[in-house]
Structures are given as C-alpha cells and as structure tokens.
Amino acid sequence: METPSCKFYVDPTADEETLKKAVRHVCKSVVKEWHGVEETLMEVSHITGGITNLLLKVAVTSSGVSPECVTVRIFGPHTEAVIDRDREIQGLRHLSESGFGAGLIGLFDNGMVQTFIVARTLTPPEISQPELAARIAKELRRLHETEAPFPKEPQLWADLSRFMKKASTLSFEDPKKKEIYESISFTELQEEIDELKRSSKSLEAPIVFAHNDLLSGNVMYNEELDKLYFIDFEYSTYNYRGYDIANHFNEYAGFECDYNLYPSKDVQYHFFHHYLDGFSSEKVQVTEAELERLYIETNVFALGSHLYWAIWAIVQARYSDIDFDYLGYFFLRYGEFKRKKEDFLSLIPLQQIDE
C-alpha cells in the first residue's frame, strides 16, 4: 500500500506561527481522517529530545476524530549526508508491520507524519536500571531477529567511509569553528578506522538487523500498559550485533558524556543474560563462553560507536541548525575512543589477531 504524500517543504527555521501553519497543512494533506478537519482545531506543540530533527505533536481538539494525535518529524537540514532516507522509509514500513516503533502515516518533502505513541521517553539513568535493562535487552533481541528487506551486510564500515568523505571536505565560515575543524587529523581518523576494521574482523561477529541509535530518548515506556517501545529508526540497517549493544551501552553516559557510567562487566552480563534468553518461555542455559564472546564483541565495537558518532558530529557541525556543540561532541567521543582503545582491543585473543 502506497504511503500518502504531499509536495510541501516545512521550513524548520520559520517563525513559530508560520511553522505551525505549515505543519497543520501537511497533516491535513496526508492524514486521510483529517482532510475535513479545520486547521484551527489542530494544536501543535514541540517534543524535546532530538539533536538531528525537529519533532512536533499535533492533536485535534474536536471529538470523534481518530487518530487524535500524530507526530510530525521535520528532517534536519542536509541530514541526507548522514542518513539514507530511502533506506529509513523502506525500513519503517517493514518495522511497523512487525510491531516496532511508530507507524508511518504520510510523507512530505522534508519530513514524515507518524502515529503518536502514548508513552514517555526514558532517561539515561533509567535505561541502566536492572529491571528496565532486562526489558530493553529482550526487546533488542526481538529486533535483531527481524528480517528486513536490506542486504545482510554490516553497514558500519560503509557508513564510516561515507561520513569521512563528507567530513574531510567541509569548510566553515565561523572563524572559531574553522580553527577547531582544521585541528582535526583526518589521516589519523582513517588510520584508526582501518585498524579497528582489521582487528574486529577476527571476531566473526553475527550480523543482525540493528537499531544503531538506541539512546535513552529512543526508548519509550508506558507504565499503565507496562509496554516498552523503540522509536526513531533513522539509522537502522544490518550491522554487527555487538555494535548495536555497545552503542546502547555508550548511551548510559547521556549527552554529558559521563563515561564513568559505562556499564561494568557484571552489569553487562546482566544485560547479556536477558538478551540471550530472549522471550523463551523456558529458562535458557546461557554458557560462560557465550557471555564472554558477547562481552568481547560488544566492547570492541564500542570503539566503532565512538568513531561513528564522532565523525557524524563533524558533518552535523557544518549543516545542523540545532543549537548543539557538535564539534565539542566530536572531541568527547573521539577522546573516549582513544582512552578505551588499548583496553578494549586487548580483549581480542592474541591468536585471533595473528590469524
């Protein structure tokens, strides 16, 4: 079934009233149940949390209209440099059918309209709490077992290559940003990527359909229904199992990047037990060998996660209109990569590296 769409661009930098008027127009165009609803009956409000896109909630105040609310996502400018939108939309259709995330209602030139999930986003401290961590682990296993209509090749290296090509050829007008940008060694970054790729190859890590951006803001929970949701599958594609888990663990640090909050081995093992158990009705015997393999795999790919978002941040620093210190974020992520590199790569058995 073809997704409704309209040829309309919503300017995310417009004044508030112009922005809301444009969003109402889009909703009236693509939400078929709202075609006859007066735009004055559509309340538009901002949803906080994103550093890539502008998110809004639109609610109809008149009774008897379903859906009552939708979410409008306006893509950040030039985000096609870091996000494959065709891949995202294709994946969203499949994920919605499989019971993940928000349903796709309609598209417009620089965004989409989705079903509104009645739940709250979790905070970084919450996703590390044992009970919620166990729930997240099981839901992540369910996602990883999903079959998606993409080539079953890990996208980490292809995406890093694409990011590097873009990031290394930028120019900045702002003198301060220009100075910071010119201090970055792209030769060094490429050498780090190449070394990690060589080292991690020996792990033979399983390839799964991954979320790739499972920060706390992309996990929602409805206490009344006791239901957990994953949202925002912009970066989802096939990738290494350990990379997706590691990326989630790195997000325990929050946007402040307090990597003292990165989970200990015992905390990781708690997550791994529930991940490997999955949704089996019977207790699965998880072996020490399975846990150790997943531990090595996850922590090695934690380095890949740092490189990914560090280089991503350079591109965002040039194009994003969102008020966020992206170049500062680059140095936080790359700094943590360098701090953890030796420890995490040393987890790979020497005989595997030699091979």
C-alpha positions as CSV (number, residue, x, y, z in Angstrom):
1,M,0.0,0.0,0.0
2,E,1.5,3.4,-1.0
3,T,2.1,5.9,1.7
4,P,0.2,9.2,1.3
5,S,2.5,12.1,0.5
6,C,2.4,15.8,-0.4
7,K,4.9,18.0,-2.2
8,F,5.4,20.5,0.6
9,Y,8.5,21.8,2.3
10,V,8.3,22.9,6.0
11,D,10.9,25.4,6.9
12,P,12.2,24.5,10.4
13,T,13.8,27.9,10.8
14,A,10.5,29.8,10.2
15,D,8.9,31.8,13.0
16,E,6.6,29.8,15.3
17,E,3.3,30.7,13.8
18,T,4.5,30.1,10.2
19,L,5.9,26.8,11.3
20,K,2.7,25.6,13.0
21,K,0.6,26.7,10.0
22,A,2.8,24.6,7.7
23,V,2.7,21.6,9.9
24,R,-1.2,21.8,10.1
25,H,-1.2,22.0,6.3
26,V,0.9,18.8,6.0
27,C,-1.2,16.9,8.5
28,K,-4.5,17.9,6.7
29,S,-2.9,16.7,3.4
30,V,-1.6,13.3,4.4
31,V,-3.8,12.1,7.4
32,K,-6.8,11.0,5.5
33,E,-9.1,11.1,8.5
34,W,-8.2,14.8,9.0
35,H,-9.0,16.0,5.4
36,G,-12.2,17.7,6.6
37,V,-10.9,19.0,9.9
38,E,-10.4,22.7,10.3
39,E,-6.8,23.7,10.8
40,T,-7.8,25.9,13.7
41,L,-8.7,22.7,15.6
42,M,-5.2,21.3,15.3
43,E,-2.9,22.1,18.3
44,V,0.8,21.9,17.6
45,S,3.4,21.6,20.3
46,H,7.1,20.8,20.4
47,I,8.6,17.4,21.5
48,T,12.0,17.8,23.1
49,G,15.0,15.5,22.9
50,G,16.3,15.3,19.4
51,I,19.6,16.7,18.1
52,T,19.0,15.8,14.5
53,N,15.4,16.5,13.7
54,L,12.6,18.8,14.8
55,L,9.7,16.8,16.4
56,L,6.2,18.1,16.9
57,K,3.0,16.7,18.3
58,V,-0.3,17.6,16.5
59,A,-3.6,17.0,18.3
60,V,-7.1,17.5,17.1
61,T,-9.3,19.1,19.7
62,S,-12.7,18.2,18.2
63,S,-14.2,14.9,19.4
64,G,-14.8,11.8,17.4
65,V,-11.7,12.1,15.2
66,S,-9.2,9.3,15.1
67,P,-6.3,9.4,15.3
68,E,-6.5,12.2,17.9
69,C,-2.7,12.8,17.8
70,V,0.2,12.4,15.4
71,T,3.9,13.0,15.5
72,V,5.5,15.2,12.8
73,R,9.2,14.8,12.2
74,I,10.9,17.6,10.2
75,F,14.3,16.4,9.0
76,G,17.4,18.4,9.9
77,P,19.0,20.3,7.0
78,H,21.4,18.3,5.0
79,T,20.8,15.2,7.1
80,E,20.9,13.1,3.9
81,A,24.7,13.4,4.4
82,V,24.5,11.1,7.4
83,I,21.1,9.4,6.9
84,D,19.9,7.3,4.0
85,R,16.2,8.5,3.9
86,D,15.1,5.9,1.3
87,R,16.5,3.2,3.4
88,E,14.8,4.6,6.5
89,I,11.4,4.8,4.9
90,Q,11.6,1.3,3.5
91,G,12.7,0.0,6.9
92,L,9.9,1.9,8.7
93,R,7.2,0.2,6.6
94,H,8.6,-3.2,7.5
95,L,9.2,-2.4,11.2
96,S,5.7,-1.1,11.6
97,E,4.3,-4.3,10.2
98,S,6.5,-6.2,12.7
99,G,5.2,-4.2,15.6
100,F,8.1,-1.9,16.2
101,G,8.0,1.9,16.7
102,A,5.5,4.4,15.4
103,G,3.5,3.7,12.2
104,L,4.2,5.7,9.1
105,I,1.2,7.8,8.1
106,G,2.5,10.1,5.5
107,L,5.4,11.9,3.9
108,F,6.2,15.4,2.8
109,D,9.3,16.9,1.2
110,N,11.5,17.2,4.3
111,G,9.8,15.0,6.8
112,M,7.1,12.5,7.8
113,V,4.0,12.1,9.8
114,Q,3.8,9.1,12.2
115,T,1.4,7.6,14.8
116,F,1.8,9.2,18.2
117,I,3.0,6.7,20.9
118,V,1.4,7.3,24.3
119,A,4.4,6.8,26.5
120,R,7.3,8.7,28.0
121,T,10.9,8.6,26.9
122,L,13.3,7.1,29.4
123,T,16.3,9.0,30.8
124,P,19.9,7.8,30.8
125,P,19.8,6.7,34.5
126,E,16.6,4.7,33.8
127,I,17.9,2.6,30.9
128,S,20.7,1.2,33.1
129,Q,18.3,0.2,35.9
130,P,18.3,-3.7,36.1
131,E,14.6,-4.2,35.5
132,L,14.4,-1.9,32.6
133,A,17.7,-3.0,31.2
134,A,16.4,-6.6,31.1
135,R,13.3,-5.4,29.2
136,I,15.4,-3.5,26.7
137,A,17.7,-6.5,26.2
138,K,14.8,-8.8,25.4
139,E,13.2,-6.2,23.0
140,L,16.6,-5.7,21.3
141,R,16.9,-9.4,20.8
142,R,13.5,-9.4,19.2
143,L,14.5,-6.6,16.9
144,H,17.7,-8.4,16.0
145,E,15.7,-11.4,14.9
146,T,13.7,-9.3,12.5
147,E,14.2,-10.0,8.8
148,A,14.3,-6.7,6.9
149,P,14.4,-6.0,3.1
150,F,18.0,-4.9,3.0
151,P,21.3,-6.6,2.0
152,K,22.6,-8.5,5.0
153,E,25.9,-6.7,5.1
154,P,27.2,-4.7,8.1
155,Q,26.9,-1.0,7.3
156,L,29.3,0.3,9.9
157,W,32.3,0.5,7.5
158,A,30.3,1.8,4.6
159,D,28.7,4.5,6.7
160,L,32.1,5.5,8.2
161,S,33.5,5.7,4.7
162,R,30.6,7.9,3.6
163,F,30.9,10.1,6.7
164,M,34.7,10.5,6.3
165,K,34.3,11.5,2.6
166,K,31.9,14.2,3.6
167,A,33.6,15.4,6.9
168,S,37.1,15.7,5.4
169,T,35.9,18.1,2.6
170,L,33.9,20.7,4.6
171,S,34.5,24.4,5.0
172,F,33.4,26.6,7.9
173,E,32.8,30.4,7.7
174,D,32.7,30.8,11.5
175,P,36.4,31.5,12.5
176,K,36.2,29.6,15.7
177,K,34.7,26.5,14.1
178,K,37.1,26.8,11.2
179,E,40.1,26.7,13.7
180,I,38.7,23.8,15.5
181,Y,37.9,21.9,12.3
182,E,41.4,22.4,10.9
183,S,42.9,20.9,14.1
184,I,41.3,17.5,13.3
185,S,43.6,15.0,11.6
186,F,41.5,13.0,9.1
187,T,44.6,10.9,8.3
188,E,44.7,9.8,11.9
189,L,41.0,9.1,11.9
190,Q,41.2,7.0,8.8
191,E,44.1,5.0,10.3
192,E,42.0,4.3,13.5
193,I,39.1,3.1,11.3
194,D,41.3,0.8,9.3
195,E,43.0,-0.6,12.4
196,L,39.6,-1.3,14.1
197,K,38.3,-2.9,11.0
198,R,41.3,-5.3,10.8
199,S,41.2,-6.1,14.5
200,S,37.4,-6.7,14.7
201,K,37.4,-9.0,11.6
202,S,38.7,-11.9,13.7
203,L,35.6,-11.7,16.0
204,E,33.3,-13.0,13.2
205,A,30.5,-11.1,14.9
206,P,27.0,-12.0,14.0
207,I,25.2,-9.6,11.7
208,V,21.6,-8.6,12.7
209,F,19.0,-6.0,11.9
210,A,20.1,-3.3,14.3
211,H,18.7,-0.1,15.6
212,N,22.1,1.7,15.7
213,D,20.9,4.6,17.7
214,L,19.4,3.2,20.9
215,L,19.9,6.2,23.3
216,S,17.5,6.7,26.2
217,G,15.4,9.2,24.1
218,N,14.7,6.4,21.6
219,V,13.2,4.1,24.3
220,M,9.7,4.8,25.5
221,Y,7.7,3.2,28.3
222,N,4.0,3.2,29.1
223,E,3.7,2.3,32.8
224,E,-0.1,1.8,32.6
225,L,0.2,-0.8,29.8
226,D,3.6,-2.0,31.0
227,K,4.9,-1.7,27.4
228,L,8.3,-0.8,26.1
229,Y,8.8,0.8,22.7
230,F,11.8,1.5,20.5
231,I,11.4,4.6,18.3
232,D,13.4,6.6,15.7
233,F,14.8,4.0,13.3
234,E,16.6,6.5,11.1
235,Y,19.9,4.7,11.3
236,S,18.5,1.2,11.3
237,T,20.0,-1.4,9.0
238,Y,22.0,-4.6,9.2
239,N,25.0,-4.3,11.4
240,Y,27.1,-6.2,13.9
241,R,25.2,-7.5,16.9
242,G,27.9,-6.2,19.3
243,Y,27.9,-2.8,17.7
244,D,24.2,-2.3,18.4
245,I,24.6,-3.4,22.1
246,A,27.8,-1.3,22.5
247,N,26.1,1.8,21.1
248,H,23.4,1.4,23.6
249,F,25.9,1.0,26.5
250,N,27.7,4.1,25.4
251,E,24.5,6.0,25.8
252,Y,24.4,5.2,29.5
253,A,26.7,8.3,29.6
254,G,24.0,10.6,28.3
255,F,24.6,13.7,26.3
256,E,27.0,14.9,29.0
257,C,29.2,12.0,28.0
258,D,30.0,10.9,31.6
259,Y,31.7,7.7,30.6
260,N,32.2,6.7,34.2
261,L,28.6,5.5,33.7
262,Y,29.7,2.9,31.1
263,P,28.5,-0.4,32.5
264,S,30.8,-2.7,34.4
265,K,31.3,-6.3,33.3
266,D,28.8,-7.5,35.8
267,V,26.2,-5.0,34.6
268,Q,26.9,-6.0,31.0
269,Y,26.5,-9.7,31.9
270,H,23.0,-9.0,33.4
271,F,22.0,-7.4,30.1
272,F,23.6,-10.3,28.1
273,H,21.8,-13.0,30.1
274,H,18.4,-11.4,29.3
275,Y,19.4,-10.7,25.7
276,L,20.5,-14.4,25.1
277,D,17.4,-15.7,26.9
278,G,15.2,-13.7,24.6
279,F,11.5,-14.3,25.0
280,S,11.8,-18.0,25.6
281,S,9.1,-19.4,27.9
282,E,11.7,-21.8,29.4
283,K,14.9,-20.8,31.1
284,V,17.7,-20.9,28.6
285,Q,21.1,-22.1,29.8
286,V,23.5,-19.3,28.9
287,T,27.1,-20.5,29.0
288,E,30.1,-18.6,30.2
289,A,31.6,-18.9,26.8
290,E,28.6,-17.2,25.2
291,L,28.7,-14.4,27.7
292,E,32.5,-13.9,27.3
293,R,32.2,-13.9,23.5
294,L,29.4,-11.2,23.6
295,Y,31.4,-9.2,26.1
296,I,34.5,-9.1,23.9
297,E,32.4,-8.4,20.8
298,T,30.4,-5.6,22.5
299,N,33.4,-3.8,24.0
300,V,35.5,-3.9,20.8
301,F,32.6,-2.4,18.8
302,A,32.1,0.3,21.5
303,L,35.1,1.8,19.8
304,G,33.3,1.7,16.5
305,S,30.4,3.5,18.1
306,H,32.6,6.3,19.3
307,L,34.2,6.7,15.9
308,Y,30.8,6.7,14.1
309,W,29.3,9.5,16.2
310,A,32.5,11.5,16.4
311,I,32.7,11.8,12.6
312,W,28.9,12.2,12.3
313,A,29.2,15.2,14.6
314,I,31.7,16.9,12.3
315,V,29.2,16.8,9.5
316,Q,26.4,18.0,11.8
317,A,28.6,20.9,12.9
318,R,28.6,22.2,9.4
319,Y,24.9,21.7,8.5
320,S,22.7,21.5,11.5
321,D,20.6,24.5,12.7
322,I,20.1,22.9,16.1
323,D,21.8,24.6,19.0
324,F,24.3,21.9,20.0
325,D,28.1,21.9,20.3
326,Y,28.7,19.2,17.7
327,L,32.5,19.9,17.4
328,G,32.7,19.6,21.1
329,Y,30.8,16.4,20.9
330,F,33.4,15.1,18.3
331,F,36.2,15.6,20.8
332,L,34.3,14.0,23.6
333,R,33.6,10.8,21.6
334,Y,37.0,10.7,19.9
335,G,38.7,11.3,23.3
336,E,36.8,8.4,24.8
337,F,37.7,6.2,21.9
338,K,41.4,6.9,22.5
339,R,41.1,6.3,26.2
340,K,39.4,2.9,25.8
341,K,41.2,1.7,22.6
342,E,44.0,-0.2,24.2
343,D,41.9,-1.9,26.9
344,F,39.1,-2.9,24.5
345,L,41.3,-4.2,21.7
346,S,43.3,-6.2,24.3
347,L,40.2,-8.3,24.9
348,I,40.6,-9.9,21.4
349,P,42.6,-13.2,21.9
350,L,46.1,-12.9,20.5
351,Q,45.7,-16.0,18.4
352,Q,42.7,-14.5,16.6
353,I,44.6,-11.3,15.8
354,D,47.5,-13.3,14.5
355,E,45.2,-15.2,12.2
